[in-house]
């Protein structure tokens, strides 16, 4: 990923240049991945019972 693309993704997520001083690169990457998952539809969601069995 180039610097320009990194900054573009930050702007698209609403992260300001000032905010970047407070965030690590890895955190921004994690945020980008999670934001791309926002539109994902899952066929089945885990319930509390599923978590308890796990």
N, C-alpha and C positions, 0 to 999 in steps of 0.2 A: 504494500500500500504506500502510495506516495504521500508526501506532506500535504499537497493540495487536496487529494482525495480524503485524507484524514480530517482536514479542516472542513471540507464540504459536508462530510457525514456528521461532524459535530454541530454545524449550523443547522442541518436538517433535523437533528434531535433537540435543538433549542439550547445547546450548550454554548455559552459565550466564551470569548477569549479569556476573560477574567476567571470564569469557572474552571478553565483548564489548568490554572495554577493550583487548584485544589484537588484535581483528579490525576490519577496515574493512567498511563496509556492502556494498561490492562483493564482498568475499570471502564474506560470509554469503549473498548472493544466488547466487553461484556454487555454494556448498555446497548450497543448497536445490534448485537446478536438477539438480545431480548426484545428489542423494539421490532426486529424483523419477524419475531415469533408472535407478535400481537394479533396478526390476522389468521393465524393457524387455527383450524377447527379440528378438534379431537373427537373421535368416534365415541370414546368412553373416558369418563373422568373418574379418578380414584375417589373413593369414599373414606370416611374415617375408619370403617371396618377393614378396608383394604390395607390402610396404613398399619392398623393394629396387627393384622396377620403378617405383615412384612417384618 
